[in-house]
Amino acid sequence: MSKINVRSPYFITDNSTSTGSPLASANLYLRIYEGTKSTSLTYADYTLTATAIDGSVTFEVSELVRDYIENTFDGDYTGSVKWLNYNIFRTYENTSTSDTGQQNIAIFDGYGYFEEGTNPQNESTVLQSNELIYTNDFANINIPIHVTDNTTVTYFKDGESIFTKTLASSTNSADQVQYVSNSSLDADVFYNRVIDDGGTIEAFSCVRNIANGVYAEYDADKIYIDNGEVVDVINVEEIEECKYTPYKITFVNKYGALQDIWFFKRANLSMQTTEESYRANIVSNGTYSINSRQKTVFDKKGVERLQLNTGFYPESYNEIFRQLSLSEELWITYGSDVLPVTLLSSELTYKTSLNDKLINYTMDVEFAFNKINNIR
């Protein structure tokens, strides 16, 4: 099924003829909606008109339909896919007319690279580029899957199948991207509940083995995802970090899906403030108090930042850091809260094991709000 990745241009072209008569002009009718896919919609959100040049018209629709995509994340992994129906009404030079009938396309907030050419599709079932996932102990693995056909997900541990689930295909936009997790209970919620109650997570293997029965149903090191035609294999490596507090960044990746990446090592919290000021007249009856403030500060604001370090990642993760750097929407799981952040690091130097030996990335993020609540 074709899709529109709206961060790249999407061209709809028509050069049909009628009994040898070339195309003279065309109207393109666009309808963007969510819910159940339909080809019998009765009105359009946009109508575009073009005069044919050499018997051909081309419309670019990404910028229009992207206005309808909204990515949200509060810890719950959900898709943001919408449907686009379009119909081209044609007029030929011999004045005859025809139309295409309603065509249906899925809309993703993804993009393609220049080298991939026009109308990039990102046809993978697994909507992420890495086949190896680094994850923190005591955390869920969340994998986005484009479900176009019934898809089977099988979890393995030490070569043994431990759990299988099937994702059913659907015509509902909300079910086009489904996120599979390795836990029937929410390990992140369990982790945060312990912290909020003043407890301590002991990230040691022996403790984890005991706790597994409490918060995780299946502890997997390999995941097979079978859509009936292609089997994708995802390897999972859990990192046990005992010294630093790992932070999870969730971002919208190249495929328009939510993806997690962990920063395992040292994190430095800082704050930058801004202010306005003026000099007040403090003289009263020819004198003033030395306790009065001549320079008065107002509208003082502060924004906190985190400098994060990944720890050692394989070279194959360079593509994931590229997509993280290109993402427009990021969130950090900070304690028990999921908070929006902005990536401040505007330059990314790709690291290799040959040049850099052990690959660690340092990135700065800024919380996307003022520390003082000034929402009015």
C-alpha positions as CSV (number, residue, x, y, z in Angstrom):
1,M,0.0,0.0,0.0
2,S,1.4,3.4,-1.0
3,K,2.0,6.1,1.6
4,I,2.8,9.7,1.8
5,N,5.8,10.7,4.0
6,V,4.9,14.3,4.5
7,R,8.3,15.7,5.5
8,S,9.3,15.0,1.9
9,P,7.4,16.3,-1.1
10,Y,4.8,14.0,-2.6
11,F,3.8,14.5,-6.2
12,I,0.6,13.4,-7.8
13,T,0.9,13.5,-11.6
14,D,-1.6,12.9,-14.4
15,N,-1.0,12.9,-18.1
16,S,-3.9,10.9,-19.4
17,T,-5.6,11.4,-22.8
18,S,-9.1,10.9,-24.1
19,T,-9.5,9.4,-27.6
20,G,-6.1,10.9,-28.5
21,S,-6.9,14.4,-27.0
22,P,-4.3,15.6,-24.5
23,L,-5.1,16.8,-21.0
24,A,-6.0,20.5,-20.8
25,S,-6.5,21.1,-17.1
26,A,-7.3,19.2,-13.9
27,N,-8.8,19.7,-10.4
28,L,-7.4,17.7,-7.5
29,Y,-9.8,17.2,-4.6
30,L,-8.1,16.2,-1.3
31,R,-9.8,14.8,1.8
32,I,-7.8,14.1,5.0
33,Y,-9.4,12.1,7.8
34,E,-8.9,9.5,10.5
35,G,-10.8,6.4,11.3
36,T,-12.0,3.7,8.9
37,K,-10.7,3.9,5.3
38,S,-13.4,4.8,2.8
39,T,-13.7,5.6,-0.9
40,S,-17.1,7.3,-0.7
41,L,-16.4,10.6,1.0
42,T,-18.6,13.5,-0.1
43,Y,-16.6,16.6,0.4
44,A,-13.0,17.9,0.0
45,D,-10.7,19.8,2.4
46,Y,-8.7,21.2,-0.5
47,T,-9.3,21.8,-4.2
48,L,-6.3,22.4,-6.3
49,T,-6.4,23.5,-9.9
50,A,-3.7,23.3,-12.6
51,T,-3.4,24.0,-16.3
52,A,-1.7,21.2,-18.2
53,I,1.7,21.8,-19.7
54,D,2.5,19.4,-22.6
55,G,-0.6,17.4,-21.6
56,S,0.5,16.8,-18.0
57,V,-0.3,18.2,-14.5
58,T,1.6,17.7,-11.3
59,F,0.4,18.5,-7.8
60,E,2.6,18.5,-4.6
61,V,0.4,17.8,-1.5
62,S,2.7,17.1,1.4
63,E,2.7,20.6,2.9
64,L,-1.1,20.6,2.9
65,V,-1.8,17.2,4.4
66,R,1.0,17.5,7.1
67,D,-1.1,20.1,8.9
68,Y,-3.4,17.3,9.9
69,I,-0.6,15.2,11.5
70,E,-0.1,15.6,15.2
71,N,2.4,13.6,17.2
72,T,1.8,13.3,20.9
73,F,3.6,11.2,23.5
74,D,2.7,10.9,27.2
75,G,4.3,7.5,27.7
76,D,1.6,5.7,25.7
77,Y,2.8,4.6,22.2
78,T,0.2,5.3,19.6
79,G,0.2,5.9,15.9
80,S,-0.5,9.3,14.2
81,V,-1.4,8.0,10.7
82,K,-4.2,9.6,8.8
83,W,-5.9,8.7,5.5
84,L,-5.8,10.9,2.3
85,N,-8.5,10.4,-0.4
86,Y,-7.9,12.2,-3.6
87,N,-9.8,12.4,-6.9
88,I,-8.5,14.1,-10.1
89,F,-11.3,15.6,-12.3
90,R,-9.8,16.0,-15.8
91,T,-10.8,18.2,-18.7
92,Y,-9.3,17.4,-22.1
93,E,-8.6,19.7,-25.1
94,N,-11.6,18.2,-26.9
95,T,-13.7,19.3,-23.9
96,S,-14.5,15.8,-22.7
97,T,-14.0,15.0,-19.0
98,S,-13.1,12.0,-16.8
99,D,-12.0,11.4,-13.2
100,T,-9.9,8.9,-11.4
101,G,-12.4,8.0,-8.7
102,Q,-11.3,8.3,-5.1
103,Q,-7.8,7.0,-4.4
104,N,-6.7,6.2,-0.9
105,I,-3.2,6.7,0.6
106,A,-1.9,6.5,4.2
107,I,-0.2,9.6,5.6
108,F,2.9,9.2,7.8
109,D,5.0,12.0,9.4
110,G,8.1,10.5,7.8
111,Y,10.6,11.5,5.1
112,G,13.1,10.1,2.6
113,Y,16.7,11.0,1.9
114,F,17.7,12.8,-1.3
115,E,19.3,9.6,-2.6
116,E,15.9,7.8,-2.4
117,G,14.3,9.9,-5.0
118,T,10.8,11.3,-5.3
119,N,7.8,10.0,-3.3
120,P,9.8,7.9,-0.8
121,Q,7.9,5.0,0.6
122,N,9.8,3.6,3.5
123,E,8.2,0.2,2.9
124,S,9.6,-1.7,5.9
125,T,7.3,-3.5,8.2
126,V,9.4,-2.6,11.2
127,L,9.4,1.2,11.3
128,Q,13.0,1.7,12.5
129,S,16.4,1.3,10.8
130,N,18.2,-0.7,13.5
131,E,18.2,-4.4,13.8
132,L,19.9,-4.2,17.2
133,I,18.2,-2.5,20.2
134,Y,20.1,-1.4,23.2
135,T,17.8,-1.0,26.1
136,N,18.1,-0.4,29.8
137,D,17.5,-3.0,32.4
138,F,14.0,-2.7,33.9
139,A,12.6,-1.0,30.8
140,N,10.2,-2.1,28.1
141,I,11.2,-2.5,24.4
142,N,8.7,-0.7,22.1
143,I,8.9,-1.5,18.4
144,P,6.8,0.3,15.8
145,I,5.3,-2.0,13.2
146,H,3.4,-1.0,10.0
147,V,0.6,-3.6,10.0
148,T,-0.6,-4.0,6.4
149,D,-1.2,-7.8,6.7
150,N,-1.6,-10.0,9.8
151,T,1.8,-9.9,11.4
152,T,3.2,-12.4,13.9
153,V,5.7,-11.3,16.6
154,T,7.6,-14.1,18.4
155,Y,9.9,-13.4,21.3
156,F,12.9,-15.7,22.0
157,K,15.2,-16.1,25.0
158,D,18.4,-18.1,24.7
159,G,17.1,-19.7,21.4
160,E,13.7,-20.7,22.9
161,S,10.4,-19.2,21.8
162,I,8.7,-17.8,24.9
163,F,5.8,-15.8,23.6
164,T,3.9,-15.1,20.3
165,K,1.3,-12.5,19.5
166,T,-0.5,-11.7,16.3
167,L,-1.2,-8.2,15.1
168,A,-4.4,-8.1,13.0
169,S,-4.6,-5.9,9.9
170,S,-7.2,-3.2,10.0
171,T,-8.7,-0.4,7.8
172,N,-8.7,2.0,10.8
173,S,-6.0,4.6,10.7
174,A,-5.2,4.2,14.4
175,D,-4.2,0.6,13.8
176,Q,-1.8,1.1,10.8
177,V,1.1,1.5,13.2
178,Q,1.1,-0.8,16.2
179,Y,3.7,-0.9,19.0
180,V,4.8,-4.2,20.4
181,S,6.4,-4.5,23.8
182,N,8.1,-7.3,25.6
183,S,6.0,-6.9,28.7
184,S,2.3,-7.4,29.4
185,L,2.7,-5.1,32.4
186,D,4.3,-1.7,32.1
187,A,7.9,-2.0,33.3
188,D,8.4,1.7,33.0
189,V,5.4,2.3,35.3
190,F,6.7,-0.2,37.8
191,Y,10.1,1.4,37.7
192,N,8.7,4.9,38.2
193,R,6.4,3.7,41.0
194,V,9.3,2.4,43.0
195,I,11.2,5.6,42.6
196,D,8.2,7.8,43.5
197,D,7.6,5.8,46.6
198,G,11.2,6.5,47.7
199,G,12.5,3.1,46.8
200,T,15.7,2.1,44.9
201,I,16.0,0.0,41.8
202,E,18.9,-2.5,42.2
203,A,20.0,-3.1,38.7
204,F,21.8,-6.4,39.3
205,S,21.1,-9.7,37.5
206,C,20.2,-11.7,40.6
207,V,17.7,-9.0,41.7
208,R,16.3,-8.8,38.2
209,N,15.7,-12.5,38.0
210,I,13.6,-12.4,41.2
211,A,11.7,-9.3,40.0
212,N,11.0,-10.6,36.5
213,G,7.9,-12.4,37.7
214,V,6.6,-9.1,39.2
215,Y,6.9,-6.7,36.3
216,A,7.9,-8.5,33.1
217,E,6.3,-11.4,31.5
218,Y,8.9,-12.2,28.8
219,D,12.5,-11.2,28.9
220,A,13.6,-11.5,25.2
221,D,17.0,-11.3,23.5
222,K,15.7,-11.8,19.9
223,I,12.4,-10.9,18.3
224,Y,11.0,-12.3,15.0
225,I,8.5,-10.2,13.1
226,D,6.7,-12.0,10.3
227,N,4.3,-10.3,7.9
228,G,3.7,-13.4,5.8
229,E,6.3,-12.4,3.2
230,V,9.3,-11.1,5.1
231,V,10.7,-12.0,8.5
232,D,12.6,-9.2,10.3
233,V,14.9,-10.2,13.2
234,I,15.5,-7.8,16.0
235,N,18.3,-8.5,18.5
236,V,18.0,-7.0,22.0
237,E,20.9,-6.2,24.3
238,E,20.2,-5.1,27.8
239,I,22.6,-2.7,29.4
240,E,23.1,-2.9,33.2
241,E,24.1,0.6,34.4
242,C,24.8,0.7,38.1
243,K,26.5,4.1,38.5
244,Y,24.5,6.7,36.4
245,T,20.8,7.2,35.9
246,P,19.9,6.3,32.3
247,Y,17.6,8.5,30.4
248,K,15.2,7.5,27.6
249,I,14.7,9.9,24.7
250,T,11.6,9.1,22.5
251,F,11.6,10.8,19.1
252,V,9.7,10.7,15.8
253,N,12.0,8.9,13.4
254,K,12.4,8.8,9.6
255,Y,9.4,6.5,9.3
256,G,7.1,8.8,11.2
257,A,7.0,6.5,14.2
258,L,8.0,6.9,17.8
259,Q,11.4,5.3,18.7
260,D,13.4,5.1,21.9
261,I,17.0,5.6,22.4
262,W,18.8,5.4,25.8
263,F,21.6,7.6,27.1
264,F,23.3,5.5,29.8
265,K,26.1,7.6,31.1
266,R,26.7,10.9,32.9
267,A,24.1,13.6,32.6
268,N,24.7,17.2,33.6
269,L,21.7,19.4,34.5
270,S,22.0,23.2,34.1
271,M,19.8,26.2,33.7
272,Q,19.9,29.3,31.6
273,T,18.0,32.4,32.7
274,T,16.9,35.6,30.9
275,E,15.4,38.8,32.3
276,E,14.3,42.3,31.7
277,S,15.3,45.2,33.9
278,Y,14.8,49.0,34.4
279,R,16.2,51.6,36.8
280,A,13.6,52.9,39.2
281,N,13.4,56.3,40.8
282,I,13.9,55.6,44.6
283,V,14.2,59.2,45.7
284,S,11.6,60.3,48.2
285,N,11.6,63.8,49.8
286,G,15.2,64.3,48.7
287,T,16.6,61.1,50.1
288,Y,16.5,57.4,49.5
289,S,17.0,54.1,51.3
290,I,20.0,52.1,50.6
291,N,17.8,49.0,51.0
292,S,15.7,50.1,48.0
293,R,16.4,48.5,44.6
294,Q,17.4,51.0,41.9
295,K,17.9,48.3,39.3
296,T,14.6,46.3,39.2
297,V,14.4,42.9,37.5
298,F,11.2,41.7,36.0
299,D,10.0,38.9,33.6
300,K,12.8,36.6,34.7
301,K,12.7,33.2,33.1
302,G,14.7,30.0,33.3
303,V,15.1,27.0,31.0
304,E,16.8,23.9,32.1
305,R,19.1,21.8,30.0
306,L,20.6,18.3,30.1
307,Q,23.9,17.2,28.6
308,L,23.5,13.5,28.0
309,N,26.1,10.8,27.2
310,T,25.1,7.7,25.4
311,G,27.7,5.2,26.6
312,F,29.2,2.9,24.1
313,Y,27.1,2.1,21.0
314,P,27.9,0.1,17.9
315,E,28.7,1.9,14.7
316,S,25.4,0.7,13.2
317,Y,23.6,3.2,15.5
318,N,25.0,6.1,13.5
319,E,21.8,6.1,11.4
320,I,19.7,6.3,14.5
321,F,21.6,9.3,15.8
322,R,21.2,10.9,12.4
323,Q,17.4,10.4,12.6
324,L,17.4,11.7,16.2
325,S,19.3,14.8,15.0
326,L,16.8,15.3,12.2
327,S,13.7,14.8,14.4
328,E,11.5,17.8,15.1
329,E,9.7,16.2,18.1
330,L,11.4,14.7,21.1
331,W,10.4,13.7,24.7
332,I,12.5,12.6,27.7
333,T,11.3,10.2,30.4
334,Y,12.4,12.2,33.4
335,G,11.6,10.5,36.7
336,S,8.0,9.6,36.5
337,D,7.2,12.4,33.9
338,V,7.4,12.4,30.1
339,L,8.5,15.9,29.1
340,P,9.1,17.6,25.7
341,V,12.6,18.6,24.9
342,T,14.5,20.3,22.1
343,L,17.8,19.0,20.8
344,L,20.4,21.8,21.0
345,S,23.2,20.0,19.3
346,S,23.0,21.2,15.7
347,E,26.2,19.4,14.5
348,L,26.6,15.6,14.4
349,T,30.0,14.1,13.5
350,Y,29.5,10.4,12.7
351,K,31.8,8.2,14.7
352,T,33.4,4.9,13.5
353,S,35.1,2.1,15.4
354,L,38.1,2.6,13.2
355,N,38.6,6.3,14.0
356,D,37.0,6.5,17.5
357,K,37.5,3.0,18.9
358,L,34.6,3.2,21.4
359,I,31.7,5.2,20.2
360,N,30.0,7.6,22.7
361,Y,27.8,10.5,21.7
362,T,27.3,13.6,23.8
363,M,24.1,15.6,23.1
364,D,22.5,18.6,24.7
365,V,18.7,18.8,25.1
366,E,16.7,21.7,26.5
367,F,13.3,21.3,28.2
368,A,10.7,22.8,25.9
369,F,9.1,25.0,28.6
370,N,10.1,27.7,31.1
371,K,10.9,26.3,34.6
372,I,8.6,28.9,36.2
373,N,5.0,28.1,35.2
374,N,3.9,31.1,33.2
375,I,1.2,29.4,31.1
376,R,-1.7,31.9,30.9
